[in-house]
């Protein structure tokens, strides 16, 4: 064997033992007649000591080593005279008796340390080196442990892990599909699954009443911190259940994982909030509840004073930044510039300072007297020393804009600590959303989401008012997962397709196999999918899911390491009966 112990294993109780270690050279330090080498493997770091007086040749060989050389060391464990409390092996060191180079290394393009000097693109290009860094390795170890614990929990609750196909039929009603040409069926294509939605419903029809898998999903979407073109979700489905059953099951799973990873126990049930309340109070269907700053409706107080910005608005809303009346003009201008950015899209920002001496100052003093502004403060809950920030506009847009400002203030004021977690369920989503451009309804989640039973009579008379039997679990402003009770009645499903603009022929073409299955006794069923990458990154304290995926893509959807996507050989195109005719951009 190249080793009989790992580099993170030896302790003071092993002093005096002869051992063999193997790993990578982390760093070398020369001090007088001694050379110290930090040897690293997946398990940790052990200090190796070479003594010029004991073996000059061996010490010389050690001095010739470079970073990331792969070596085998033999020697004896001894107690360190200068212990390192930051290392698990910091009480011992190895007095080297033998050194064998297993493989030399070029100088790495960046330092293989937590505080590396490599930028994102460089580290993604040499991802196999980046994975040697302890922090990245720890994220993958956490991912591994969470996957096993999720499997244990679901297995204990009667779930079967069942794989579903990766090559499926394209159903382009949601995000864009990644498509795969079929050589054996010229001119026809598979799609990579956006989720196993149809198959897990078919598993319920087949009697597999509790299914799960850690499913690979693929969506051709623009990327951001919590989105990759390929990602993993904990995909689950249950038969003979209602919404409360699904919520209780997976709230239990989330609580279990928080306790397992973080030692955090949530004794009380997670808070419930309707979609309507979330949008009105926070401007988001995934509100961050680590801090307050709920929206306050100031429309009645602000309109009718000759200020057209307010008078012509559908909605005037404000939030209170506690203790921020001392903000300088420069600080307020910075907030104004922020909301005017294209990604926020506001035209401006109104401010009201409730000074410590009780006076009220505002950017709109010329339109409102002090008494009116005091009513604003009273309505919004702004006391002495507080800053009231107000925005106006179309109802949906101004809520989204204020949401962005609220989150920025939360960051600026340190109100979003990574070690505090506030989960909740958002329920009662609309079943449909209206698109002005196409003048038609779309499913807010997917076409198989069941309407709230109370709202079924409204499907044709007040379509936009119908609530879905859908639920999202949200933690710290991140949608950790979501699901719904599914439609299991073929007639109701036909109505849903009709309202979504599907002709019977189109519905049969895309979903005929599911509709056929429903004719043979589909049980009531529902499920949920948790974003596994998001869950891991949240518990790892990372800002992006790329840091918990072994080989992620960059923001352009490119793998910098293997240089994909890339052109395909013309012979392969010919074999697939394809010809490229790229449009000029």
Steps between C-alpha positions, in 0.01 A plus 500: 500500500607858442362596841380338819354820647342815358631852551216586736508192717802496731485629858725530804404145600679378184838643615782255439327311218660450160259612228473546126309797358426613144361823365573837345761752611308798638804713588866473602679709762876500552626598846872463563595135461140382494236485231130488586253361246121519530355187339136518395238251397120502510500438874730773625859620532794345687833672558810307387847587635827441314820547701825592326706352785315166491492445122647773280405321178138458602482864607648610168242292313222664702636847418467417130128431525243744365140580583251226406765231450347161584725324750520203735653559844617246755595599849425498871227692682624734771355778714540849360692748710299788351142378470247634249151528654349570156584153367338175613849348475663803660636314803726271295742494210676230299878470523574400142704187428409453135370704205377378163371727226195336347440782253647847456277798430519815295460820700121528547330804344368609841565416864320191625378668819170635631619857448612431146631755254302342213202680347173324415579434132847367577373271774220372274751427222712298743210370706681175583757714683234718661341184643819441700433813706368406846195727483384360164567144610301563820202611292504176302530300821198686638310428178582131536387486862177686429416270209543192717301647788214602269493146364494357851214727605287423195573128516388497865173662387421238238631673185649303210790650304409448134692637202313661212620551140747769397399490131136610491239671283524876460218691670600865452237655727747598774866594460687426178594137445844367421439279197685189384479376138420134441724317251262205474199726441617769254340841545375415849634616834504410864502766771690491827247514787429833665368284784364144530147643536308275260686185598449545872128543438504180294673327791205601717261350243712184509451466877850606617336720757817661641773580249818708514826548318789743500415596146714676242298776332585715199367845407632728228460821701710810559727431795543665839645414840241232584448362150699265276400341168517162675409466864382247755171492683361271768195396305212340691141392444235344726160341440180534704611829650377856532705818527544476876641147475769604252592813697533306826715230343751735342503753781613202706776427246625860498498516881689171513774622266539830686551306823733246335723761334472807722369369829206741463163382629176664388255414775203686351331437166631717219305819443235500225442802276270538203645612167282811518635597844860439389462722196323779691742504794830411333453524123626145456362147508819399684534762775802518725358510854829541685404866532187714488456803274155394390344718230254761621227623266511881501284555191212666686730727699716599199239569232297817456777749578595608150804274478448321167758230574270379777164612358550305175630184667306179558688449825712703741695286746767559761745311717664613822874477555526506878761736643599635159376860523866597520565384145693765310390641168776295339364178650144579388622593151674163483170326579326711236761408242457136594124493438550679168723221369348302212472183709275689746338745262360768732485866399593635840475478877320716756643529850363625832724540805342490844779678687597424859376845605154412366514711184419354159699570184428370154598516133138601423457786750370729223196274447422383854485687828658360813169377639439286190851359511450415867192300397719313253743419779224397739337275238834339412620465859797738465599645836771741609831422335344299217513545123190443286564413135210527257445387140207541260383336181308210351396253765705196393804697385533723806477200733781327313709818508441550871590136559842562344552809718393310811752223435778750434428679827494163674850434370627851573372490858623146571150362543554184292753290695587169335481307827134591565229305317132596479291250301140536392244351264345722234158364402194592293684599184291607203438205270544717191695809400392726214743600227416832335720438198338171398162582652468160662531326835802294598529254786689668784655164591414235238184373325450214746461713814160448658278803566384565853178294526311810622595686180410239238166675426703812403711327235295636210331801662796662683805311380760740641358470852546123526750393763731205455547220749869584486762572764860622509743461786708815536805556721674840527357629174591185306241268351632175638232293333142483392222274392130451470213261513454370145191471287404133489160540333518477118205736446646769725835459324329552163346822634844616616650437157214688335546805725872497423428517129575140406287350227394139572740391226793694648429372852487144370822548302695624802336324794289223347680220683423663837137559410474139387644385831241701693228287341624200698446617855728787603515552878493845659865600519739787557862567558787737543850558366778650712788677329783282625779731378331799665451309825866398513628849413278656767628270773857541374465879528573552130347770279489292183414139424811478280704461819325174592500338154809304400516620140270803449443725200576872498241775454506447124418132540854399402724240658834683503688179577386269219409791269140406440274570324716465188455449126416145396682297240330523154503121480285482813255751353478292187437185701217682676356627170548860615625811321590822679363829369588751771319832500718808492477682834 
